[in-house]
Amino acid sequence: MQKKIVALAVTVVCATAMPVMAQATGASKVELWGIVDAAVRHTTNEGANKKGLTKMVGGGMSQSRWGIKVEEDLGSGTKAVVELEHRFNADTGDKDATAPFFQLAYVGLQGPYGRLTMGRQWNVLFDVVTSTYASFPYSPYMDAYKPELGMAMGARTSNVLKYTFATPSRNFVGSLQYSFKESNDTDELEAGFPGNAATLPAQIQARTLSTLAGGAVKTMGGYLRWSESGLSVGGGFLRTELPGGTDVDAWTLGGSYRTGPWYLNAGYGLNKAKFDTPTSALSPVNVRNAVDRALLNAYWSGQTNGGFQSGDSDKRQLIKVGFGYQVTPQLNLGMHYFRGKQSGSTSGNFNSTANFVVAAADYAFSKRTDAYLAVDRTSISGGQGTVLDNTSGARSRTGFTVGLRHRF
């Protein structure tokens, strides 16, 4: 009986002390949010027989995801911030197999002189394009077809220190980032080369998937954006060191203009990889380059990125231009054109160009629920080795997407 009384007393003390502590340290705010998006998508030229493929996708206009945001007022204009974001596939309910459990996971402090955050975060390339010259005004990208994200070096980066600053009016906003490599390299592969040649492809694939699913790479870069009276312009730079030591320099510049129901935007992106030159056929540099080429191809290709195979090329450029028009308070229309150019192929088989077009209509039933219809087209010319995917060998593809999205 005495133990029960003590336990009850402790419970009461804790319950009454918690509000006092909250008042002493400042108010806290915890927000649970999410997006559930499901769509039916049909694409042509799929598979070895190049037939059409119709399937349900767990994110047509947006990635399906949920997250938690936390803010705590620390006083004197300073607050602590936390964000966690988990991506899932609405068509199956499964976790997205290509991503870590939390796509974003960071903690930081925000005050009068800016915001410092640590953890897995959006990189500066994604930040400047999304905030300044994204494809559509009502949804930055169409998740099932977003060629510009193939130029963003994965869009998210682990082990990031990021400092973001802004003027009081927020006319100018900028950010700097640095991330730590933390032994994500090819030393263990090089140690057995060329004795492990038979298993090397599997090891390269494993290293590539590990890096894409949240493995740490070393990065350094920043962006700056200016906005006023509907006009926004910005640019960013990010240097990424791949596991084999190859530096990839990525640049982007662009702007947008909003006036009445119109949204106009244009942008440019460039990725340039600096591969080392092997001194011999048995040089460990071959191992490092093989890993880095596989990873670069994974960044650049993939249907959701509207991508195509990189092969032995080392440079890719993308020009984008588009518009949005709000027909009624509920109905939005948008169209975007991208032209990609790939070069630096030593064999010449992957020097190519690609044209991407996407048109979308979005109807809002409410502030939280909308339906959409989109049509996209990809076509490749030049570079006979350049294809959309190795299974089909297709050099053109058309997609039709219709879906429903809800935000909470």
Secondary structure by P-SEA (a helix, b strand, c coil): caaaaaaaaaaaaaaaaaaaaaaaacbbbbbbcbbbbbbbbbbccccccccbbbbbbcccccccccbbbbbbbcccccbbbbbbbbbbbccccccccccccccccccccccccbbbbbcccccaaaaaaaacccccccccccccccccccccccccccccbbbbbbccccccccccbbbbccccccccccccccccccaaaaaaaaaaaaaaabbbbbbbccbbbbbccccccccbbbbbbcccbbbbbbbbbcccccccccccccbbbbbbbbbbbbcccccaaaaaaaaaaaaaaaacccccccccccccccbbbbbbbcccccccccbbbbbbbbbbbbcccccccccbbbbbbbbbbbbbcccccccccbbbbbbbccccccccccccccccbbbbbbbccccc
